[in-house]
Amino acid sequence: MAQRSNSSERKYPCEQCPLMKRDAFRDMEAKEVAFMSKFKRGELTVDKGAIVLAEGTRNPHLFTVLIGWGFRYKLLPDGRRQIVNFVMPGDLVGLQGSLMGEMQHSVEALSGMTLCVFERGELMSLYRDHPDLAYDVTWLTAREESMLDENLLSVGRRTAVERLAYLLAFLVKRGDAVGLFNGASQVLPITQQHIADTLGLSLVHTNKTVRRLVDRKLLRWRDRGCQVLDIEGLKELSRWDGGTETIRPFI
């Protein structure tokens, strides 16, 4: 059974945050790091399959993903699931619940995860005293909207093969930027059911689409996930240019 453990102890103090070592993230000023250290309440560790946040619930905390993968999703009353996006190190989760009272989607751990925990009630002090960090929160929400725009385009206008090619290229590019592969082979910890629930395809159709990309030697399916063999080939097939490289903030 999936477990979650919340601790006020800090294995990763803000002053030694591993995300600050990544070229993908902007540098923080000393005063910002000092504020974040006070803002942070501890760390949450969850096992693969744990529900980090549940749709319809209220949560007193915000989280920044420090280690691992997760995904956001919504459920229909009959249990059908739509995965709306994937979360990776540096992503902020729980802001929606902070501003709207309750969560409008759920977040599940795709692998073991470590998250930094922040007190939702202290969010206004960030806006009041640290406008640069407040801008960062706005930037993160705008970036999420941009990713959802691209995902909607994919589901609405790309063919099944193009959708899958885009999704895999998109996940590899994001994961590589935040160190989720650490120089190892680019294996995504997803099942074909995850793909089906993201792309709006049946599991049978997903399996056939996967086989077409395997036949083109663009990917290999393994027991622990999907190994991408040719990201440039996936980008070309999906007609996606890879987006613009931007140094990004995190909270």
TIGUDO-769570 format. One record per residue: residue in three letters; x, y, z of N, C-alpha, C in turn. Coordinates in steps of 0.1 Angstrom, whole numbers, plus 5000, padded with zeros to 4 digits. Each point is the difference from the previous one (the first is absolute). Layout:
// TIGUDO-769570
(rec ala,(X,Y,Z),(X,Y,Z),(X,Y,Z)),
...
END
This chain:
// TIGUDO-769570
(rec met,(5008,4988,5000),(4992,5012,5000),(5009,5012,5000)),
(rec ala,(4995,5011,4993),(5008,5012,4999),(5000,5007,5013)),
(rec gln,(5012,5005,5004),(5002,5007,5013),(5004,5014,4997)),
(rec arg,(4997,5009,5010),(5005,5013,5000),(5005,5004,5014)),
(rec ser,(5011,5007,5000),(5006,5003,5013),(5003,5015,5000)),
(rec asn,(4995,5007,5010),(5003,5015,5001),(5009,5002,5012)),
(rec ser,(5010,5008,4998),(5010,5002,5010),(5004,5015,5001)),
(rec ser,(5002,5005,5012),(5005,5014,5002),(5015,5000,4998)),
(rec glu,(5006,4988,5000),(5015,5000,4998),(5003,5002,4986)),
(rec arg,(5011,5006,4997),(5004,5004,4987),(5012,4992,4995)),
(rec lys,(4998,4991,4991),(5012,4994,4994),(5006,5009,4990)),
(rec tyr,(4992,5009,4994),(5005,5009,4990),(4997,5015,5004)),
(rec pro,(5008,5006,5008),(4998,5014,5004),(5000,5009,4988)),
(rec cys,(4992,5011,5000),(4999,5009,4989),(5014,5005,4995)),
(rec glu,(5009,5002,5010),(5013,5005,4996),(5008,4990,4992)),
(rec gln,(4996,4987,5001),(5007,4989,4992),(4991,4993,4991)),
(rec cys,(4990,5007,4995),(4989,4995,4991),(5007,4994,4987)),
(rec pro,(4998,4987,4997),(5006,4994,4988),(4995,5007,4987)),
(rec leu,(4988,5006,5001),(4995,5006,4987),(5009,5012,4996)),
(rec met,(5006,5007,5010),(5008,5012,4997),(5013,4996,4992)),
(rec lys,(5003,4987,5000),(5012,4996,4993),(4997,4997,4985)),
(rec arg,(4987,5000,4996),(4996,4997,4987),(5000,5013,4991)),
(rec asp,(5005,4999,4988),(5001,5012,4991),(4986,5004,4996)),
(rec ala,(4990,4992,5001),(4987,5003,4996),(4993,5010,5009)),
(rec phe,(5005,5002,5012),(4993,5009,5009),(5008,5013,5003)),
(rec arg,(4993,5011,5002),(5007,5012,5003),(5006,5000,5014)),
(rec asp,(5010,5009,5001),(5007,5001,5013),(4991,5008,5010)),
(rec met,(5000,4997,5013),(4992,5008,5010),(5010,5009,5007)),
(rec glu,(4995,5011,5004),(5008,5009,5008),(5000,4995,5015)),
(rec ala,(5010,5004,5007),(5001,4995,5014),(4988,5003,5008)),
(rec lys,(4994,5012,4999),(4988,5004,5007),(4988,4991,4996)),
(rec glu,(4999,4996,4988),(4990,4991,4995),(5001,4986,5006)),
(rec val,(5013,4995,5001),(5002,4987,5005),(4997,5000,5015)),
(rec ala,(5003,5011,5007),(4997,5001,5014),(4985,5000,5003)),
(rec phe,(4992,5007,4991),(4986,5000,5002),(4994,4986,4997)),
(rec met,(5005,4994,4990),(4995,4986,4996),(5003,4991,5012)),
(rec ser,(5011,5001,5006),(5004,4992,5011),(4989,5001,5012)),
(rec lys,(4995,5012,5002),(4990,5002,5010),(4986,4996,4995)),
(rec phe,(4998,5002,4987),(4987,4996,4994),(4998,4985,5001)),
(rec lys,(5011,4992,4998),(5000,4986,4999),(4997,4994,5014)),
(rec arg,(4991,4990,5000),(4996,4994,5013),(5006,4986,5001)),
(rec gly,(5005,4994,4990),(5006,4987,5001),(5000,4993,4986)),
(rec glu,(5001,4987,5000),(5000,4992,4988),(4990,4989,5000)),
(rec leu,(4994,4997,4989),(4991,4989,4999),(5005,4989,4991)),
(rec thr,(5001,4988,5004),(5004,4989,4992),(4989,4991,4997)),
(rec val,(4998,4996,4988),(4989,4991,4996),(5005,4989,4991)),
(rec asp,(4993,4988,5001),(5003,4989,4992),(4993,5001,4986)),
(rec lys,(5005,4993,4991),(4993,4999,4987),(4986,4996,5002)),
(rec gly,(4991,5007,4993),(4986,4997,5001),(4992,5008,5011)),
(rec ala,(5007,5007,5009),(4994,5008,5011),(4993,5012,4994)),
(rec ile,(4988,5003,5006),(4993,5012,4996),(5006,5012,5008)),
(rec val,(5006,5009,4993),(5006,5012,5007),(4989,5010,5003)),
(rec leu,(4991,5003,4991),(4988,5009,5002),(4988,4993,4993)),
(rec ala,(4989,5002,5006),(4987,4994,4995),(4990,5010,4996)),
(rec glu,(4994,4998,4988),(4990,5009,4995),(4989,5002,5010)),
(rec gly,(4996,5012,5002),(4988,5003,5009),(5004,5002,5015)),
(rec thr,(5013,4998,5003),(5005,5001,5014),(5006,5014,5002)),
(rec arg,(5001,5004,5013),(5008,5012,5004),(5013,4995,5007)),
(rec asn,(5010,5008,4997),(5013,4996,5005),(5007,5013,5005)),
(rec pro,(5006,5000,5012),(5006,5012,5005),(5014,5002,4994)),
(rec his,(5004,4992,4991),(5014,5001,4995),(5001,5002,4985)),
(rec leu,(5011,5005,4996),(5005,5001,4987),(5012,4991,4999)),
(rec phe,(5003,4995,4988),(5012,4991,4999),(5008,5004,4987)),
(rec thr,(5013,4999,5002),(5009,5000,4988),(5006,4986,4999)),
(rec val,(5000,4995,4988),(5006,4987,4997),(5015,5001,5001)),
(rec leu,(5006,4992,5008),(5015,5001,5001),(5006,4988,4993)),
(rec ile,(4994,4988,5001),(5005,4988,4994),(4988,4992,4995)),
(rec gly,(5002,4994,4988),(4990,4990,4995),(4990,5006,4990)),
(rec trp,(4991,4991,4996),(4989,5003,4990),(4987,4999,5006)),
(rec gly,(4990,5008,4995),(4986,4998,5003),(4991,5004,4989)),
(rec phe,(4987,4999,5001),(4991,5005,4990),(4988,5005,5006)),
(rec arg,(4994,5010,4993),(4987,5006,5004),(4989,4994,4992)),
(rec tyr,(4989,4997,5006),(4989,4994,4993),(4986,5004,5005)),
(rec lys,(4990,4998,4992),(4986,5001,5004),(4993,4987,4997)),
(rec leu,(4989,4998,5008),(4992,4988,4998),(4986,5004,4997)),
(rec leu,(4994,4992,4991),(4985,5000,4998),(4993,4992,5010)),
(rec pro,(4987,5002,5002),(4993,4992,5011),(5001,4985,4998)),
(rec asp,(5002,4995,4987),(5001,4986,4998),(5014,4994,5001)),
(rec gly,(5009,5009,5004),(5014,4995,5002),(5010,5003,4989)),
(rec arg,(4995,5004,4989),(5009,5003,4989),(5009,5012,5003)),
(rec arg,(5013,4998,4997),(5010,5010,5004),(5006,5007,4988)),
(rec gln,(5002,5013,5002),(5007,5008,4990),(5012,5006,5007)),
(rec ile,(5012,4996,4996),(5013,5006,5005),(5002,5013,4992)),
(rec val,(5001,5011,5008),(5001,5014,4993),(5014,5005,4999)),
(rec asn,(5009,4995,5009),(5014,5004,4999),(5008,4991,5009)),
(rec phe,(5013,5001,4999),(5010,4993,5008),(5008,5010,5008)),
(rec val,(5003,4997,5013),(5008,5009,5008),(5014,4994,5003)),
(rec met,(5009,5009,5000),(5014,4996,5001),(5007,5010,5010)),
(rec pro,(5013,4997,5003),(5007,5009,5009),(4999,5015,4996)),
(rec gly,(4997,5008,5010),(4999,5014,4998),(4985,5005,4998)),
(rec asp,(4991,4990,4998),(4986,5004,4997),(4993,5002,5014)),
(rec leu,(4991,5010,5000),(4992,5004,5011),(4987,4993,4999)),
(rec val,(4996,4993,5011),(4986,4994,5000),(4993,5004,5012)),
(rec gly,(4987,5001,4999),(4991,5004,5011),(4996,5015,5000)),
(rec leu,(5005,5008,4990),(4997,5014,5000),(4985,5002,4997)),
(rec gln,(4995,4991,4991),(4985,5001,4997),(4992,4999,5012)),
(rec gly,(5003,4991,5009),(4992,4998,5012),(5001,5012,5009)),
(rec ser,(5012,5006,5000),(5002,5012,5008),(4992,5012,4996)),
(rec leu,(4998,5002,4987),(4993,5011,4995),(4985,4998,4998)),
(rec met,(4996,4987,4998),(4986,4997,4997),(4993,4993,5011)),
(rec gly,(5007,4997,5011),(4994,4994,5011),(5001,4985,5001)),
(rec glu,(4999,4993,4988),(5002,4986,5000),(5006,4996,4987)),
(rec met,(5006,4988,4999),(5007,4996,4988),(4990,4996,4989)),
(rec gln,(5003,5004,4988),(4991,4997,4989),(5006,4988,4992)),
(rec his,(5011,4995,5004),(5006,4988,4994),(5008,4992,5011)),
(rec ser,(5004,4988,4997),(5008,4992,5009),(5014,4999,4995)),
(rec val,(5010,4997,5009),(5014,4998,4996),(5004,4986,5006)),
(rec glu,(5006,4992,4992),(5004,4986,5004),(5015,4999,4997)),
(rec ala,(5007,4993,5008),(5015,4998,4998),(5002,4989,4990)),
(rec leu,(5007,5003,4990),(5004,4991,4989),(5012,4991,5004)),
(rec ser,(5008,5006,5009),(5011,4993,5006),(5001,5004,5014)),
(rec gly,(5009,4995,5008),(5003,5006,5013),(5003,5014,4999)),
(rec met,(4994,5008,5009),(5002,5015,4998),(5004,5006,5014)),
(rec thr,(5007,5011,4999),(5003,5009,5012),(4995,5014,4996)),
(rec leu,(4992,5006,5009),(4995,5013,4997),(5003,5009,5012)),
(rec cys,(5003,5012,4997),(5001,5011,5010),(4986,5004,5004)),
(rec val,(4998,5002,5013),(4987,5004,5005),(5000,5014,5005)),
(rec phe,(4990,5008,4995),(4999,5014,5004),(4986,5003,5006)),
(rec glu,(4999,5008,5009),(4987,5004,5007),(4993,5009,4991)),
(rec arg,(4988,4996,4996),(4991,5008,4991),(4997,5014,5006)),
(rec gly,(4998,5000,5013),(4997,5013,5006),(5010,5010,4999)),
(rec glu,(5013,4996,4997),(5011,5010,4999),(5002,5005,4986)),
(rec leu,(4991,4996,4991),(5002,5004,4986),(4999,5015,4998)),
(rec met,(4992,5006,5008),(4998,5015,4998),(5013,5007,5004)),
(rec ser,(5007,4995,5009),(5013,5007,5004),(5010,4999,4989)),
(rec leu,(4999,4990,4992),(5009,4999,4988),(4996,5011,4990)),
(rec tyr,(4987,5002,4998),(4995,5010,4990),(5003,5014,5006)),
(rec arg,(4999,5002,5013),(5002,5013,5006),(5015,5004,5001)),
(rec asp,(5008,4991,5004),(5014,5003,5003),(5010,4997,4990)),
(rec his,(4996,4991,4990),(5010,4995,4990),(4994,5000,4986)),
(rec pro,(4999,5012,4994),(4993,5001,4987),(5006,4991,4989)),
(rec asp,(5014,4998,5001),(5006,4992,4990),(4996,4986,5001)),
(rec leu,(4998,4995,5012),(4995,4986,5002),(4985,4999,4996)),
(rec ala,(4993,5011,5003),(4986,5000,4996),(4999,4999,4985)),
(rec tyr,(5009,5007,4993),(5000,5000,4985),(5003,4985,4996)),
(rec asp,(5009,4994,5007),(5003,4986,4997),(4988,4991,5001)),
(rec val,(4992,5002,5010),(4988,4992,5001),(4991,5002,4988)),
(rec thr,(4999,5013,4996),(4992,5003,4988),(5005,4994,4988)),
(rec trp,(5014,5000,4998),(5006,4994,4989),(4997,4985,4999)),
(rec leu,(5001,4993,5012),(4997,4986,5000),(4986,4997,4996)),
(rec thr,(4990,5008,5004),(4987,4997,4996),(4998,5003,4985)),
(rec ala,(5006,5010,4995),(5000,5003,4985),(5006,4989,4992)),
(rec arg,(5011,4995,5005),(5007,4988,4993),(4991,4988,5000)),
(rec glu,(4993,4998,5011),(4990,4988,5001),(4989,5002,4989)),
(rec glu,(4995,5012,4999),(4990,5003,4990),(5005,4998,4986)),
(rec ser,(5013,5004,4997),(5006,4998,4987),(5001,4985,4997)),
(rec met,(5004,4992,5010),(5001,4986,4998),(4987,4993,4997)),
(rec leu,(4990,5005,5007),(4986,4995,4997),(4995,5004,4987)),
(rec asp,(5004,5011,4995),(4996,5005,4986),(5006,4990,4990)),
(rec glu,(5012,4996,5002),(5007,4991,4990),(4994,4986,5001)),
(rec asn,(4997,4996,5012),(4993,4987,5002),(4986,5000,4994)),
(rec leu,(4993,5010,5001),(4987,5001,4994),(5001,5000,4984)),
(rec leu,(5010,5007,4995),(5002,4999,4986),(5003,4986,4995)),
(rec ser,(5008,4993,5008),(5004,4986,4997),(4988,4991,5000)),
(rec val,(4992,5001,5010),(4988,4991,5001),(4990,5004,4989)),
(rec gly,(4999,5013,4997),(4989,5004,4991),(5004,4998,4985)),
(rec arg,(5013,5002,4997),(5003,5001,4986),(5011,4990,4995)),
(rec arg,(5008,4995,5009),(5010,4990,4995),(4994,4986,4999)),
(rec thr,(5006,4993,4991),(4995,4986,4998),(5005,4992,5013)),
(rec ala,(4996,4987,5001),(5004,4992,5012),(5015,4999,5000)),
(rec val,(5006,4997,4989),(5015,4998,4999),(5007,5013,5004)),
(rec glu,(4995,5011,4994),(5006,5013,5003),(4998,5004,5015)),
(rec arg,(4988,4997,5006),(4998,5002,5014),(5010,4993,5009)),
(rec leu,(5002,4987,4997),(5009,4993,5008),(5014,5005,4998)),
(rec ala,(5004,5003,4988),(5014,5005,4998),(5002,5013,5007)),
(rec tyr,(4990,5009,5000),(5002,5012,5007),(5001,4998,5015)),
(rec leu,(4991,4992,5006),(5000,4997,5014),(5013,4995,5005)),
(rec leu,(5006,4991,4993),(5012,4994,5004),(5012,5010,4999)),
(rec ala,(5000,5007,4989),(5011,5010,4998),(4999,5011,5010)),
(rec phe,(4988,5004,5003),(4997,5010,5010),(5005,4996,5014)),
(rec leu,(4996,4988,5004),(5004,4995,5013),(5015,4998,5001)),
(rec val,(5007,4995,4990),(5014,4998,5000),(5007,5014,5001)),
(rec lys,(4996,5009,4992),(5006,5013,5001),(4999,5007,5014)),
(rec arg,(4988,4999,5006),(4998,5006,5013),(5008,4992,5010)),
(rec gly,(4999,4987,5000),(5007,4992,5010),(5015,5001,4999)),
(rec asp,(5006,5002,4988),(5014,5001,4999),(5005,5014,5005)),
(rec ala,(4992,5010,4999),(5004,5013,5004),(5001,5001,5015)),
(rec val,(4992,4992,5007),(5000,5001,5015),(5007,4988,5007)),
(rec gly,(5007,4992,4992),(5009,4990,5005),(4994,4987,5004)),
(rec leu,(4988,4997,4994),(4994,4987,5003),(5006,4988,4994)),
(rec phe,(5009,5002,4990),(5007,4988,4994),(5014,4999,5005)),
(rec asn,(5006,5011,5004),(5014,5000,5006),(5010,4993,4991)),
(rec gly,(4999,5002,4987),(5009,4994,4991),(4997,4986,4995)),
(rec ala,(4990,4994,5007),(4996,4986,4996),(4991,5000,4988)),
(rec ser,(4996,4989,4995),(4991,4999,4989),(4986,5007,5003)),
(rec gln,(4994,5005,4991),(4988,5008,5002),(4988,4991,5001)),
(rec val,(4998,4995,5012),(4989,4991,5002),(4989,5007,5008)),
(rec leu,(4988,5001,4994),(4989,5007,5007),(4992,4989,5008)),
(rec pro,(4997,5003,5013),(4993,4990,5009),(4985,5000,4998)),
(rec ile,(4996,4998,4987),(4986,5000,4997),(4995,4987,4994)),
(rec thr,(4988,4997,5002),(4994,4988,4994),(4992,5005,4988)),
(rec gln,(4995,4990,4992),(4992,5003,4989),(4986,5005,5004)),
(rec gln,(4996,4997,5012),(4988,5006,5005),(5001,5015,5003)),
(rec his,(5012,5003,5005),(5003,5015,5002),(4999,5007,4987)),
(rec ile,(5006,4994,4990),(4999,5006,4986),(4986,5002,4995)),
(rec ala,(4992,4989,5002),(4986,5000,4995),(4993,5011,5007)),
(rec asp,(5002,5001,5013),(4992,5010,5008),(5005,5014,4998)),
(rec thr,(5012,5002,4994),(5005,5013,4997),(4995,5004,4986)),
(rec leu,(5000,4991,4991),(4997,5003,4986),(4986,4998,4996)),
(rec gly,(4991,4995,5009),(4986,4998,4997),(4998,4989,4990)),
(rec leu,(5009,4989,5000),(4999,4989,4992),(4996,4987,5008)),
(rec ser,(4994,4991,4993),(4997,4987,5007),(5014,4993,5002)),
(rec leu,(5000,4990,5009),(5012,4993,5003),(5004,4992,4987)),
(rec val,(4991,4994,4993),(5003,4993,4988),(5006,5009,4989)),
(rec his,(4994,5012,4998),(5005,5009,4991),(5014,5005,5004)),
(rec thr,(5002,5002,5013),(5013,5004,5005),(5011,4989,4997)),
(rec asn,(4996,4988,5002),(5010,4989,4998),(5004,4999,4985)),
(rec lys,(4991,5002,4991),(5003,5000,4986),(5008,5012,4996)),
(rec thr,(4998,5011,5006),(5008,5012,4997),(5014,4999,5006)),
(rec val,(5001,4994,5011),(5014,4997,5006),(5008,4991,4991)),
(rec arg,(4993,4990,4995),(5007,4991,4991),(5005,5006,4987)),
(rec arg,(4992,5010,4995),(5005,5007,4988),(5013,5008,5003)),
(rec leu,(5001,5006,5011),(5012,5007,5004),(5012,4991,5003)),
(rec val,(4996,4988,5006),(5011,4990,5002),(5005,4995,4987)),
(rec asp,(4991,4998,4990),(5005,4995,4987),(5008,5011,4993)),
(rec arg,(4999,5012,5003),(5008,5011,4994),(5013,5002,5008)),
(rec lys,(5002,4992,5010),(5011,5000,5009),(5002,5014,5007)),
(rec leu,(4988,5006,5004),(5000,5013,5007),(5000,4997,5015)),
(rec leu,(4995,4988,5004),(4999,4997,5014),(5001,4985,5002)),
(rec arg,(5002,4997,5013),(5000,4986,5004),(4992,4998,5012)),
(rec trp,(4991,4991,5001),(4992,4998,5012),(5007,4990,5009)),
(rec arg,(5001,5004,5013),(5007,4992,5009),(4991,4998,5012)),
(rec asp,(5004,4990,5009),(4992,4997,5011),(4997,5012,5010)),
(rec arg,(5010,5008,5001),(4999,5011,5009),(4997,5014,4993)),
(rec gly,(4996,4999,4988),(4995,5012,4993),(5004,5000,4985)),
(rec cys,(4999,5012,4995),(5002,5002,4986),(5014,5007,4998)),
(rec gln,(5009,4994,4992),(5013,5005,4997),(5000,5007,4987)),
(rec val,(5002,5013,5000),(5001,5008,4987),(5013,4998,4994)),
(rec leu,(5000,4996,4987),(5013,4998,4993),(5004,5011,4991)),
(rec asp,(4990,5008,4995),(5003,5011,4990),(4990,5011,5003)),
(rec ile,(5004,5010,5008),(4992,5011,5003),(4998,5009,4988)),
(rec glu,(5011,5002,4992),(4998,5008,4988),(4991,4994,4990)),
(rec gly,(5000,4987,4999),(4990,4994,4991),(4986,5002,5005)),
(rec leu,(4998,4999,5013),(4986,5002,5006),(4996,5015,4998)),
(rec lys,(5009,5009,5002),(4996,5014,4997),(4997,5003,4986)),
(rec glu,(5007,4994,4991),(4997,5002,4985),(4987,4994,4997)),
(rec leu,(4997,4988,5006),(4987,4993,4997),(4988,5008,5005)),
(rec ser,(5002,5006,5012),(4989,5007,5006),(4998,5014,4995)),
(rec arg,(5010,5005,4992),(5000,5014,4995),(5001,5010,5012)),
(rec trp,(5009,4996,5009),(5002,5008,5012),(5015,5005,5000)),
(rec asp,(5002,5013,5002),(5014,5005,4999),(5007,4999,5013)),
(rec gly,(4994,4995,5010),(5007,4999,5013),(4998,5012,5009)),
(rec gly,(4993,5010,4995),(4998,5012,5009),(5013,5008,5002)),
(rec thr,(4998,5011,5007),(5011,5009,5003),(5007,4997,5013)),
(rec glu,(5013,4999,5000),(5008,4998,5013),(5000,5012,5008)),
(rec thr,(4995,4999,5012),(4999,5012,5009),(5005,4996,5014)),
(rec ile,(5008,5008,5006),(5004,4999,5014),(4987,5002,5008)),
(rec arg,(4997,4991,5008),(4987,5001,5007),(5002,5001,5015)),
(rec pro,(4990,5007,5007),(5000,5001,5014),(4994,4987,5007)),
(rec phe,(5002,5000,5013),(4993,4990,5008),(4998,5006,5014)),
(rec ile,(4991,4994,5007),(4997,5005,5014),(5005,4989,5010)),
END
